Amino acid sequence: MATGNELTHIDGSGKASMVDVSGKPRVKRTARATCSIHMAPSTIALVRANGMAKGDVLATARIAGITAGKKTSDLIPLCHNIAIDRVAVDFEVKDDRVVIESLAVCTDKTGIEMEALTAASVAALTIWDMCKAVDKAMRVEGLTLIEKTKETIDGKH
């Protein structure tokens, strides 16, 4: 087990290694992540009016983010495949950007920040994909973990 100054995904020989969590107890864990996709006000207007040719941008991005959160261990090589209890993706549409916030919850031995980060980032990429025909200057910024909690199943921290 790492003491805080060691890389947990590197073994004693310097090779990539999946962390052994077999001895850890199951704990309720939550994580929230956020990022923003900046775009032209005219693109925001199309998103708000559900006027994009590819369909409902936010509904599609929500489903994509949830799906990506559930598939994180398939995308991140050393990420554990945990039992995910919930992934949610929400949006705040502003004048020049869409702010994405994801929530991921599990009751397992490790996790769940990578799932929250993956959900937010894939939701942003889906918005990009759906809007790229009308906005060539979009940018995704600020992917960050904003909260991570952990509590034992009996309610104690």
DSSP file (Angstrom, degrees, kcal/mol; ACC not computed):
  #  RESIDUE AA STRUCTURE BP1 BP2  ACC     N-H-->O    O-->H-N    N-H-->O    O-->H-N    TCO  KAPPA ALPHA  PHI   PSI    X-CA   Y-CA   Z-CA
    1    1 A M              0   0    0      0, 0.0     2,-0.1     0, 0.0     7,-0.0   0.000 360.0 360.0 360.0 140.7    0.0    0.0    0.0
    2    2 A A        -     0   0    0      1,-0.1     6,-0.0     4,-0.1     5,-0.0  -0.387 360.0-148.9 -73.8 149.6    1.3    3.5   -0.9
    3    3 A T        -     0   0    0     -2,-0.1    -1,-0.1     0, 0.0     0, 0.0   0.480  57.1 -87.7 -97.2  -4.8    2.3    5.9    1.9
    4    4 A G  S    S+     0   0    0      2,-0.2    -2,-0.1     0, 0.0     4,-0.1   0.065 120.4  65.1 123.0 -24.4    1.4    9.0    0.1
    5    5 A N  S    S+     0   0    0      2,-0.1     2,-0.3     0, 0.0    -3,-0.0   0.361  86.7  85.2-107.7   2.9    4.5    9.8   -1.9
    6    6 A E  S    S-     0   0    0      2,-0.0     2,-0.6     1,-0.0    -2,-0.2  -0.734  82.6-112.9-106.6 153.0    4.5    6.7   -4.1
    7    7 A L    >   -     0   0    0     -2,-0.3     3,-1.1     1,-0.1    -2,-0.1  -0.752  24.3-154.9 -80.9 123.1    2.8    6.1   -7.4
    8    8 A T  T 3  S+     0   0    0     -2,-0.6    -1,-0.1     1,-0.2    -6,-0.0   0.698  88.0  55.6 -76.4 -18.3    0.2    3.5   -6.7
    9    9 A H  T 3  S+     0   0    0     10,-0.1     8,-2.4     9,-0.1     2,-0.4   0.158  93.0  81.9-101.2  18.8    0.0    2.1  -10.2
   10   10 A I  B <   -A   16   0A   0     -3,-1.1     6,-0.2     6,-0.2    -3,-0.0  -0.990  69.6-145.4-123.0 127.5    3.8    1.4  -10.5
   11   11 A D    >   -     0   0    0      4,-2.9     3,-2.1    -2,-0.4    -4,-0.1  -0.188  40.3 -84.6 -82.0-178.0    5.2   -1.8   -9.1
   12   12 A G  T 3  S+     0   0    0      1,-0.3    -1,-0.1     2,-0.1    -2,-0.0   0.693 129.6  52.8 -60.9 -20.7    8.6   -2.2   -7.5
   13   13 A S  T 3  S-     0   0    0      2,-0.1    -1,-0.3     3,-0.0     3,-0.1   0.397 120.7-105.2 -94.6   0.8   10.2   -2.7  -10.9
   14   14 A G  S <  S+     0   0    0     -3,-2.1     2,-0.3     1,-0.3    -2,-0.1   0.581  76.5 135.8  86.5  10.0    8.7    0.5  -12.4
   15   15 A K        -     0   0    0      1,-0.1    -4,-2.9     0, 0.0    -1,-0.3  -0.648  65.0 -97.8 -92.0 148.5    6.1   -1.4  -14.4
   16   16 A A  B     +A   10   0A   0     -2,-0.3     2,-0.3    -6,-0.2    -6,-0.2  -0.389  51.8 176.3 -60.4 138.2    2.5   -0.3  -14.7
   17   17 A S        -     0   0    0     -8,-2.4     2,-0.4    -2,-0.1    61,-0.1  -0.997  33.4-117.7-150.3 140.3    0.4   -2.4  -12.3
   18   18 A M        -     0   0    0     -2,-0.3     2,-0.1     1,-0.1    61,-0.1  -0.650  42.0-111.6 -77.9 133.8   -3.2   -2.5  -11.2
   19   19 A V        -     0   0    0     59,-0.4     2,-0.7    -2,-0.4    -1,-0.1  -0.426  24.8-125.1 -67.5 136.1   -3.6   -1.8   -7.4
   20   20 A D        +     0   0    0      1,-0.1     3,-0.2    -2,-0.1    -1,-0.1  -0.755  36.9 166.7 -83.5 113.1   -4.6   -4.7   -5.3
   21   21 A V    >   +     0   0    0     -2,-0.7     3,-1.9     1,-0.1    -1,-0.1   0.209  39.8 113.3-109.0  13.1   -7.7   -3.7   -3.4
   22   22 A S  T 3  S+     0   0    0      1,-0.3    -1,-0.1     3,-0.0    -2,-0.0   0.765  77.2  50.1 -60.6 -26.9   -8.8   -7.2   -2.3
   23   23 A G  T 3  S+     0   0    0     -3,-0.2    -1,-0.3     2,-0.1    -2,-0.1   0.481  90.3  99.5 -90.2  -2.4   -8.1   -6.4    1.4
   24   24 A K  S <  S-     0   0    0     -3,-1.9     2,-0.1     1,-0.1    85,-0.1  -0.568  73.4-118.8 -86.4 147.8  -10.1   -3.2    1.5
   25   25 A P        -     0   0    0      0, 0.0     2,-0.3     0, 0.0    83,-0.1  -0.449  33.3 -98.3 -78.9 157.1  -13.6   -3.0    2.9
   26   26 A R        +     0   0    0     -2,-0.1   127,-0.6    81,-0.1     2,-0.3  -0.607  49.7 178.8 -73.9 134.6  -16.6   -1.9    0.8
   27   27 A V  E     -BC 108 152B   0     81,-2.8    81,-1.9    -2,-0.3     2,-0.5  -0.978  35.1-109.2-138.5 145.5  -17.4    1.7    1.4
   28   28 A K  E     -BC 107 151B   0    123,-2.5   123,-2.5    -2,-0.3     2,-0.4  -0.681  45.0-177.3 -76.4 125.8  -20.0    4.1    0.0
   29   29 A R  E     -BC 106 150B   0     77,-3.1    77,-2.4    -2,-0.5     2,-0.3  -0.966  11.6-176.0-128.2 141.2  -18.1    6.5   -2.3
   30   30 A T  E     -BC 105 149B   0    119,-1.7   119,-2.6    -2,-0.4     2,-0.3  -0.966   0.6-176.9-131.9 152.3  -19.3    9.6   -4.2
   31   31 A A  E     -BC 104 148B   0     73,-2.1    73,-2.5    -2,-0.3     2,-0.4  -0.992   8.7-161.6-147.2 143.7  -17.6   11.9   -6.6
   32   32 A R  E     -BC 103 147B   0    115,-2.5   114,-2.6    -2,-0.3   115,-1.6  -0.985  13.3-179.7-124.5 138.6  -18.6   15.0   -8.5
   33   33 A A  E     -BC 102 145B   0     69,-1.7    69,-2.6    -2,-0.4     2,-0.3  -0.904   3.7-168.2-132.4 160.8  -16.8   16.4  -11.5
   34   34 A T  E     +BC 101 144B   0    110,-2.3   110,-2.3    -2,-0.3     2,-0.3  -0.980  13.1 159.5-146.1 157.6  -17.3   19.4  -13.7
   35   35 A C  E     -B  100   0B   0     65,-1.6    65,-3.2    -2,-0.3     2,-0.4  -0.939  25.0-132.2-162.2 171.8  -16.1   20.9  -17.0
   36   36 A S  E     -BC  99 141B   0    105,-2.7   105,-2.8    -2,-0.3     2,-0.6  -0.974   0.6-150.4-132.5 146.3  -17.4   23.4  -19.5
   37   37 A I  E     -BC  98 140B   0     61,-2.2    61,-2.1    -2,-0.4     2,-0.3  -0.972  20.9-151.8-114.8 116.9  -17.7   23.5  -23.2
   38   38 A H  E     +BC  97 139B   0    101,-3.2   101,-1.5    -2,-0.6     2,-0.3  -0.659  25.9 157.6 -88.7 139.9  -17.5   27.1  -24.5
   39   39 A M        -     0   0    0     57,-2.5    96,-0.0    -2,-0.3    99,-0.0  -0.958  44.7 -72.8-154.7 169.3  -19.2   28.0  -27.8
   40   40 A A    >>  -     0   0    0     -2,-0.3     4,-2.2     1,-0.1     3,-0.7  -0.317  42.7-117.8 -65.8 147.9  -20.7   30.9  -29.7
   41   41 A P  H 3> S+     0   0    0      0, 0.0     4,-2.2     0, 0.0     5,-0.1   0.841 116.3  57.9 -55.5 -33.5  -23.9   32.4  -28.5
   42   42 A S  H 3> S+     0   0    0      2,-0.2     4,-1.5     1,-0.2     5,-0.1   0.854 106.3  48.5 -66.7 -32.8  -25.6   31.4  -31.7
   43   43 A T  H <> S+     0   0    0     -3,-0.7     4,-2.4     2,-0.2    -1,-0.2   0.907 109.0  52.9 -71.3 -42.1  -24.7   27.8  -31.0
   44   44 A I  H  X S+     0   0    0     -4,-2.2     4,-2.9     1,-0.2    -2,-0.2   0.902 106.4  54.3 -57.1 -41.5  -26.0   28.1  -27.5
   45   45 A A  H  X S+     0   0    0     -4,-2.2     4,-2.1     1,-0.2    -1,-0.2   0.902 108.4  48.4 -61.2 -41.3  -29.3   29.4  -29.0
   46   46 A L  H  <>S+     0   0    0     -4,-1.5     5,-3.1     2,-0.2     6,-0.4   0.896 111.5  49.9 -65.6 -39.9  -29.5   26.3  -31.1
   47   47 A V  H ><5S+     0   0    0     -4,-2.4     3,-1.2     3,-0.2    11,-0.2   0.943 112.4  47.3 -63.0 -47.2  -28.8   24.0  -28.2
   48   48 A R  H 3<5S+     0   0    0     -4,-2.9    -2,-0.2     1,-0.2    -1,-0.2   0.875 114.9  45.8 -61.2 -38.7  -31.5   25.8  -26.1
   49   49 A A  T 3<5S-     0   0    0     -4,-2.1    -1,-0.2    -5,-0.2    -2,-0.2   0.415 108.5-122.8 -85.5   1.9  -34.0   25.6  -28.9
   50   50 A N  T < 5 +     0   0    0     -3,-1.2    -3,-0.2    -4,-0.4    -2,-0.1   0.912  69.4 138.3  53.6  43.6  -33.3   22.0  -29.7
   51   51 A G      < +     0   0    0     -5,-3.1     2,-0.3    -6,-0.2    -4,-0.2   0.240  18.7 121.5-105.0  12.2  -32.5   23.2  -33.2
   52   52 A M    >   -     0   0    0     -6,-0.4     3,-1.8     3,-0.4    79,-0.1  -0.592  65.1-131.1 -79.2 137.2  -29.3   21.1  -33.9
   53   53 A A  T 3  S+     0   0    0     -2,-0.3    -1,-0.1     1,-0.3     3,-0.1   0.803 104.6  58.3 -58.0 -32.6  -29.6   18.9  -37.0
   54   54 A K  T 3  S-     0   0    0     76,-0.4     2,-0.3     1,-0.3    -1,-0.3   0.610 114.3-110.5 -77.1 -10.7  -28.3   15.9  -35.1
   55   55 A G    <   +     0   0    0     -3,-1.8     2,-0.8    75,-0.1    -3,-0.4  -0.807  69.5   1.3 120.8-161.7  -31.0   16.0  -32.5
   56   56 A D     >  -     0   0    0     -2,-0.3     4,-2.1     1,-0.2     5,-0.2  -0.547  59.0-166.3 -72.4 104.8  -31.4   16.9  -28.8
   57   57 A V  H  > S+     0   0    0     -2,-0.8     4,-2.5     1,-0.2     5,-0.2   0.925  82.1  42.8 -61.7 -50.7  -27.8   17.8  -27.8
   58   58 A L  H  > S+     0   0    0    -11,-0.2     4,-2.4     2,-0.2    -1,-0.2   0.879 113.5  50.4 -71.6 -37.7  -28.2   17.8  -24.0
   59   59 A A  H  > S+     0   0    0      2,-0.2     4,-2.0     1,-0.2    -1,-0.2   0.919 114.3  45.9 -64.2 -41.7  -30.3   14.6  -23.9
   60   60 A T  H  X S+     0   0    0     -4,-2.1     4,-2.4     1,-0.2    -2,-0.2   0.912 113.2  49.1 -66.8 -42.1  -27.7   12.8  -26.0
   61   61 A A  H  X S+     0   0    0     -4,-2.5     4,-2.6    -5,-0.2    -2,-0.2   0.864 108.8  53.9 -65.9 -36.2  -24.8   14.2  -24.0
   62   62 A R  H  X S+     0   0    0     -4,-2.4     4,-2.4     2,-0.2    -1,-0.2   0.949 111.6  43.7 -62.3 -48.7  -26.5   13.1  -20.8
   63   63 A I  H  X S+     0   0    0     -4,-2.0     4,-2.6     1,-0.2    -2,-0.2   0.902 113.9  51.4 -64.3 -40.8  -26.9    9.5  -22.0
   64   64 A A  H  X S+     0   0    0     -4,-2.4     4,-2.6     2,-0.2    -1,-0.2   0.917 110.9  48.1 -62.4 -43.4  -23.3    9.5  -23.4
   65   65 A G  H  X S+     0   0    0     -4,-2.6     4,-2.5     2,-0.2    -2,-0.2   0.916 112.6  47.7 -63.9 -44.1  -21.9   10.7  -20.1
   66   66 A I  H  X S+     0   0    0     -4,-2.4     4,-1.9     2,-0.2    -2,-0.2   0.937 113.8  47.7 -62.1 -46.7  -23.8    8.2  -18.0
   67   67 A T  H  X S+     0   0    0     -4,-2.6     4,-1.2     1,-0.2    -2,-0.2   0.915 111.9  49.9 -61.2 -43.4  -22.8    5.4  -20.4
   68   68 A A  H  < S+     0   0    0     -4,-2.6     3,-0.5     1,-0.2     4,-0.3   0.908 107.5  54.0 -63.8 -42.3  -19.1    6.5  -20.3
   69   69 A G  H >< S+     0   0    0     -4,-2.5     3,-1.0     1,-0.2    -1,-0.2   0.907 109.5  48.5 -57.0 -41.5  -19.1    6.6  -16.5
   70   70 A K  H 3< S+     0   0    0     -4,-1.9    -1,-0.2     1,-0.2     3,-0.2   0.741 115.1  45.5 -69.9 -23.0  -20.4    3.0  -16.4
   71   71 A K  T >X S+     0   0    0     -4,-1.2     3,-1.6    -3,-0.5     4,-0.8   0.201  75.3 116.8-104.9  14.1  -17.7    2.0  -18.9
   72   72 A T  H X> S+     0   0    0     -3,-1.0     4,-2.7     1,-0.3     3,-1.3   0.868  72.3  55.9 -54.9 -42.6  -14.7    3.8  -17.3
   73   73 A S  H 34 S+     0   0    0      1,-0.3    -1,-0.3    -3,-0.2     6,-0.2   0.732 104.5  55.2 -66.7 -19.0  -12.8    0.6  -16.5
   74   74 A D  H <4 S+     0   0    0     -3,-1.6    -1,-0.3     1,-0.1    -2,-0.2   0.706 116.2  37.6 -79.2 -21.1  -13.0   -0.3  -20.2
   75   75 A L  H << S+     0   0    0     -3,-1.3    -2,-0.2    -4,-0.8    -3,-0.1   0.793 111.1  56.2-100.0 -35.8  -11.4    3.1  -21.2
   76   76 A I  S >< S-     0   0    0     -4,-2.7     3,-1.9     1,-0.1    -1,-0.2  -0.895  78.3-146.4-104.5 110.4   -8.8    3.7  -18.4
   77   77 A P  T 3  S+     0   0    0      0, 0.0    -1,-0.1     0, 0.0   -59,-0.1   0.766  91.8  35.2 -54.7 -37.5   -6.5    0.6  -18.4
   78   78 A L  T 3  S+     0   0    0      2,-0.1   -59,-0.4   -61,-0.1     2,-0.3   0.277  89.3 115.3-103.5  12.5   -5.6    0.4  -14.7
   79   79 A C    <   -     0   0    0     -3,-1.9     2,-0.1    -7,-0.2    -3,-0.0  -0.644  69.0-117.4 -81.9 135.2   -9.0    1.5  -13.4
   80   80 A H        -     0   0    0     -2,-0.3     2,-1.2     1,-0.1    -7,-0.1  -0.403  17.9-121.2 -71.7 147.4  -11.0   -1.1  -11.4
   81   81 A N        -     0   0    0     -8,-0.1     2,-0.2    -2,-0.1    -1,-0.1  -0.758  46.5-179.5 -89.4  95.2  -14.3   -2.4  -12.7
   82   82 A I        -     0   0    0     -2,-1.2     2,-0.9     1,-0.1    -9,-0.1  -0.505  37.6-100.3 -97.0 161.7  -16.4   -1.5   -9.8
   83   83 A A        -     0   0    0     -2,-0.2    24,-0.8    24,-0.1     2,-0.4  -0.739  42.6-153.4 -82.1 108.0  -20.1   -1.9   -9.1
   84   84 A I  E     -D  106   0B   0     -2,-0.9    22,-0.2    22,-0.2     3,-0.1  -0.712  17.4-173.9 -90.4 128.8  -21.6    1.5   -9.9
   85   85 A D  E     +     0   0B   0     20,-2.4     2,-0.3    -2,-0.4    21,-0.2   0.776  67.9   0.9 -90.3 -30.5  -24.8    2.5   -8.1
   86   86 A R  E     -D  105   0B   0     19,-1.8    19,-2.7     2,-0.0     2,-0.4  -0.970  47.1-176.8-160.8 140.6  -25.5    5.7   -9.9
   87   87 A V  E     +D  104   0B   0     -2,-0.3     2,-0.4    17,-0.2    17,-0.2  -0.979  17.1 176.9-134.2 129.2  -24.2    8.1  -12.6
   88   88 A A  E     -D  103   0B   0     15,-2.7    15,-2.5    -2,-0.4     2,-0.4  -0.978  11.3-164.9-131.4 145.6  -25.9   11.4  -13.2
   89   89 A V  E     +D  102   0B   0     -2,-0.4     2,-0.3    13,-0.2    13,-0.2  -0.997  11.0 179.8-132.4 127.8  -25.1   14.2  -15.6
   90   90 A D  E     -D  101   0B   0     11,-3.0    11,-2.5    -2,-0.4     2,-0.3  -0.888  10.7-149.1-127.7 159.1  -26.6   17.7  -15.4
   91   91 A F  E     -D  100   0B   0     -2,-0.3     2,-0.5     9,-0.2     9,-0.2  -0.942  11.3-162.5-130.1 146.5  -26.1   20.9  -17.4
   92   92 A E  E     -D   99   0B   0      7,-2.2     7,-2.8    -2,-0.3     2,-0.6  -0.963  20.4-150.9-124.2 112.5  -26.3   24.6  -16.8
   93   93 A V  E     +D   98   0B   0     -2,-0.5     5,-0.2     5,-0.2     2,-0.2  -0.744  21.0 178.1 -88.3 118.7  -26.6   26.4  -20.1
   94   94 A K        -     0   0    0      3,-3.1     3,-0.1    -2,-0.6    -2,-0.0  -0.466  46.0 -89.3-108.2-177.7  -25.1   29.9  -19.9
   95   95 A D  S    S+     0   0    0      1,-0.2   -51,-0.2    -2,-0.2   -50,-0.1   0.792 122.3  16.0 -66.4 -29.0  -24.7   32.6  -22.6
   96   96 A D  S    S+     0   0    0      1,-0.2   -57,-2.5   -52,-0.1     2,-0.3   0.311 127.5  22.0-129.6   7.5  -21.3   31.3  -23.9
   97   97 A R  E     -B   38   0B   0    -59,-0.3    -3,-3.1    -3,-0.1     2,-0.5  -0.991  62.0-120.8-165.0 164.1  -20.9   27.8  -22.5
   98   98 A V  E     -BD  37  93B   0    -61,-2.1   -61,-2.2    -2,-0.3     2,-0.5  -0.985  26.9-149.3-113.6 122.3  -22.6   24.7  -21.2
   99   99 A V  E     -BD  36  92B   0     -7,-2.8    -7,-2.2    -2,-0.5     2,-0.4  -0.814  13.8-158.4 -92.5 127.5  -21.4   23.8  -17.7
  100  100 A I  E     -BD  35  91B   0    -65,-3.2   -65,-1.6    -2,-0.5     2,-0.4  -0.889  11.2-177.0-109.3 133.5  -21.5   20.0  -17.1
  101  101 A E  E     -BD  34  90B   0    -11,-2.5   -11,-3.0    -2,-0.4     2,-0.3  -0.998   5.2-168.5-130.1 132.1  -21.6   18.4  -13.7
  102  102 A S  E     -BD  33  89B   0    -69,-2.6   -69,-1.7    -2,-0.4     2,-0.4  -0.857   6.7-161.8-116.9 154.1  -21.5   14.7  -13.1
  103  103 A L  E     -BD  32  88B   0    -15,-2.5   -15,-2.7    -2,-0.3     2,-0.4  -0.999   8.0-175.5-131.3 132.9  -22.2   12.6  -10.0
  104  104 A A  E     -BD  31  87B   0    -73,-2.5   -73,-2.1    -2,-0.4     2,-0.4  -0.995   2.2-173.9-131.1 140.3  -21.0    9.0   -9.6
  105  105 A V  E     +BD  30  86B   0    -19,-2.7   -20,-2.4    -2,-0.4   -19,-1.8  -0.990   9.3 160.8-134.9 138.7  -21.8    6.8   -6.6
  106  106 A C  E     -BD  29  84B   0    -77,-2.4   -77,-3.1    -2,-0.4     2,-0.4  -0.972  33.8-143.5-146.7 163.1  -20.7    3.3   -5.7
  107  107 A T  E     +B   28   0B   0    -24,-0.8   -79,-0.3    -2,-0.3     2,-0.2  -0.870  63.3 106.3-124.2  95.0  -20.4    1.0   -2.7
  108  108 A D  E    S-B   27   0B   0    -81,-1.9   -81,-2.8    -2,-0.4    -2,-0.1  -0.818  82.3 -85.5-155.6-172.1  -17.2   -0.8   -3.4
  109  109 A K  S    S+     0   0    0     -2,-0.2     2,-0.3   -83,-0.2   -81,-0.1   0.622 104.4   4.6 -86.4 -15.4  -13.5   -1.1   -2.4
  110  110 A T  S    S+     0   0    0    -83,-0.1     2,-0.2   -86,-0.1   -81,-0.1  -0.951  89.0  31.9-157.5 170.1  -12.2    1.7   -4.6
  111  111 A G        +     0   0    0     -2,-0.3   -81,-0.1    -3,-0.1    -3,-0.1  -0.518  16.6 137.6 112.5 179.0  -13.5    4.4   -6.9
  112  112 A I     >  +     0   0    0     -2,-0.2     4,-1.6   -83,-0.1     3,-0.2  -0.785  65.6  80.8-139.0  19.8  -15.3    6.5   -8.0
  113  113 A E  H  > S+     0   0    0      1,-0.2     4,-2.6     2,-0.2     5,-0.2   0.865  93.8  56.0 -66.7 -35.9  -13.6    9.8   -9.1
  114  114 A M  H  > S+     0   0    0      1,-0.2     4,-2.4     2,-0.2    -1,-0.2   0.869 106.2  52.2 -64.6 -34.1  -12.5    8.4  -12.5
  115  115 A E  H  > S+     0   0    0     -3,-0.2     4,-2.3     2,-0.2    -1,-0.2   0.905 110.7  46.9 -67.3 -41.7  -16.1    7.5  -13.3
  116  116 A A  H  X S+     0   0    0     -4,-1.6     4,-2.2     2,-0.2    -2,-0.2   0.924 114.3  47.3 -65.4 -44.0  -17.3   11.1  -12.5
  117  117 A L  H  X S+     0   0    0     -4,-2.6     4,-2.3     1,-0.2    -2,-0.2   0.901 112.9  49.0 -63.8 -41.3  -14.5   12.6  -14.5
  118  118 A T  H  X S+     0   0    0     -4,-2.4     4,-2.6    -5,-0.2     5,-0.3   0.913 109.6  52.2 -65.6 -42.4  -15.1   10.3  -17.5
  119  119 A A  H  X S+     0   0    0     -4,-2.3     4,-1.9     1,-0.2    -2,-0.2   0.929 112.3  45.0 -60.2 -46.0  -18.8   11.1  -17.4
  120  120 A A  H  X S+     0   0    0     -4,-2.2     4,-2.0     1,-0.2    -1,-0.2   0.922 114.9  47.4 -64.8 -44.1  -18.3   14.8  -17.5
  121  121 A S  H  X S+     0   0    0     -4,-2.3     4,-2.4     1,-0.2    -2,-0.2   0.901 112.6  47.3 -68.9 -39.7  -15.6   14.7  -20.2
  122  122 A V  H  X S+     0   0    0     -4,-2.6     4,-2.2     2,-0.2    -1,-0.2   0.858 109.1  54.8 -71.4 -32.9  -17.6   12.4  -22.5
  123  123 A A  H  X S+     0   0    0     -4,-1.9     4,-2.1    -5,-0.3    -1,-0.2   0.928 110.1  47.6 -60.9 -43.0  -20.7   14.5  -22.1
  124  124 A A  H  X S+     0   0    0     -4,-2.0     4,-2.4     1,-0.2    -2,-0.2   0.917 111.4  49.8 -63.7 -43.5  -18.6   17.5  -23.2
  125  125 A L  H  X S+     0   0    0     -4,-2.4     4,-2.6     1,-0.2    -1,-0.2   0.850 108.8  53.0 -65.2 -33.2  -17.2   15.6  -26.2
  126  126 A T  H  X S+     0   0    0     -4,-2.2     4,-2.3     2,-0.2    -1,-0.2   0.908 107.9  49.9 -68.6 -41.2  -20.7   14.6  -27.2
  127  127 A I  H  X S+     0   0    0     -4,-2.1     4,-1.5     2,-0.2    -2,-0.2   0.936 111.3  50.7 -59.2 -45.3  -21.9   18.2  -27.1
  128  128 A W  H >X S+     0   0    0     -4,-2.4     4,-1.6     1,-0.2     3,-0.6   0.946 110.1  49.3 -55.7 -50.7  -18.8   19.0  -29.3
  129  129 A D  H 3< S+     0   0    0     -4,-2.6     4,-0.3     1,-0.2    -1,-0.2   0.880 112.7  46.9 -59.1 -39.7  -19.7   16.2  -31.8
  130  130 A M  H 3< S+     0   0    0     -4,-2.3   -76,-0.4     1,-0.2    -1,-0.2   0.719 121.5  36.0 -77.1 -19.9  -23.3   17.3  -32.1
  131  131 A C  H XX S+     0   0    0     -4,-1.5     3,-1.7    -3,-0.6     4,-1.2   0.475  85.6  98.5-109.7  -4.8  -22.4   21.0  -32.5
  132  132 A K  T 3< S+     0   0    0     -4,-1.6    -1,-0.1     1,-0.3    -2,-0.1   0.750  75.0  64.1 -62.6 -25.2  -19.2   20.9  -34.6
  133  133 A A  T 34 S+     0   0    0     -4,-0.3    -1,-0.3     1,-0.2     3,-0.1   0.791 115.2  30.0 -68.4 -25.8  -21.0   21.5  -37.9
  134  134 A V  T <4 S+     0   0    0     -3,-1.7     2,-0.4     1,-0.2    -2,-0.2   0.522 123.0  45.1-110.8  -7.6  -22.0   25.0  -36.8
  135  135 A D    ><  +     0   0    0     -4,-1.2     3,-0.5    -7,-0.2    -1,-0.2  -0.865  47.4 171.4-144.4 105.1  -19.2   26.0  -34.4
  136  136 A K  T 3  S+     0   0    0     -2,-0.4    -1,-0.1     1,-0.2    -4,-0.1   0.498  77.5  61.6 -88.4  -5.5  -15.5   25.4  -35.3
  137  137 A A  T 3  S+     0   0    0      2,-0.0    -1,-0.2    -5,-0.0   -99,-0.1   0.192  70.0 132.6-110.6  16.2  -14.2   27.4  -32.3
  138  138 A M    <   -     0   0    0     -3,-0.5     2,-0.3   -10,-0.1   -99,-0.2  -0.237  32.4-171.7 -63.5 156.7  -15.6   25.4  -29.4
  139  139 A R  E     -C   38   0B   0   -101,-1.5  -101,-3.2     2,-0.0     2,-0.5  -0.984  19.2-139.3-150.5 144.3  -13.3   24.5  -26.5
  140  140 A V  E     +C   37   0B   0     -2,-0.3     2,-0.3  -103,-0.2  -103,-0.2  -0.879  33.4 171.2-101.9 132.8  -13.6   22.2  -23.5
  141  141 A E  E     +C   36   0B   0   -105,-2.8  -105,-2.7    -2,-0.5    -2,-0.0  -0.955  40.3  26.5-139.7 156.3  -12.1   23.6  -20.3
  142  142 A G  E     +     0   0B   0     -2,-0.3     2,-0.4     1,-0.2  -108,-0.2   0.718  53.4 179.2  75.0  27.3  -11.8   23.0  -16.6
  143  143 A L  E     +     0   0B   0   -107,-0.1     2,-0.3  -108,-0.1  -108,-0.2  -0.482  25.9 149.0 -63.2 119.7  -12.2   19.3  -16.2
  144  144 A T  E     -C   34   0B   0   -110,-2.3  -110,-2.3    -2,-0.4     2,-0.6  -0.998  54.2-114.0-153.8 152.1  -11.9   18.8  -12.4
  145  145 A L  E     +C   33   0B   0     -2,-0.3  -112,-0.3  -112,-0.2     3,-0.1  -0.794  30.8 179.9 -83.9 122.4  -13.0   16.8   -9.5
  146  146 A I  E     +     0   0B   0   -114,-2.6     2,-0.3    -2,-0.6  -113,-0.2   0.642  62.9   9.0-103.0 -16.8  -15.0   19.0   -7.3
  147  147 A E  E     -C   32   0B   0   -115,-1.6  -115,-2.5   -34,-0.0     2,-0.3  -0.957  51.7-178.8-162.3 144.1  -15.9   16.6   -4.5
  148  148 A K  E     -C   31   0B   0     -2,-0.3     2,-0.3  -117,-0.2  -117,-0.2  -0.961  14.1-179.5-144.2 125.4  -15.1   13.1   -3.3
  149  149 A T  E     -C   30   0B   0   -119,-2.6  -119,-1.7    -2,-0.3     2,-0.3  -0.871   8.1-172.6-126.1 160.4  -16.7   11.5   -0.3
  150  150 A K  E     +C   29   0B   0     -2,-0.3     2,-0.3  -121,-0.2  -121,-0.2  -0.968   8.6 166.9-151.6 132.6  -16.4    8.2    1.5
  151  151 A E  E     -C   28   0B   0   -123,-2.5  -123,-2.5    -2,-0.3     6,-0.2  -0.994  37.7-108.2-146.3 143.5  -18.3    6.6    4.3
  152  152 A T  E >   -C   27   0B   0      4,-3.2     3,-2.2    -2,-0.3  -125,-0.2  -0.251  38.2-108.0 -64.3 158.8  -18.5    3.2    5.7
  153  153 A I  T 3  S+     0   0    0   -127,-0.6    -1,-0.1     1,-0.3  -126,-0.1   0.805 119.1  58.5 -62.6 -29.5  -21.7    1.3    5.0
  154  154 A D  T 3  S-     0   0    0      2,-0.1    -1,-0.3     1,-0.1     3,-0.1   0.402 124.5-101.2 -81.5   4.8  -22.8    1.5    8.6
  155  155 A G  S <  S+     0   0    0     -3,-2.2     2,-0.2     1,-0.3    -2,-0.1   0.343  83.7 123.8  97.1  -6.1  -22.7    5.4    8.3
  156  156 A K              0   0    0      1,-0.1    -4,-3.2    -5,-0.1    -1,-0.3  -0.619 360.0 360.0 -87.2 149.1  -19.3    5.9   10.1
  157  157 A H              0   0    0     -6,-0.2    -1,-0.1    -2,-0.2    -4,-0.0   0.431 360.0 360.0 -88.8 360.0  -16.5    7.8    8.3
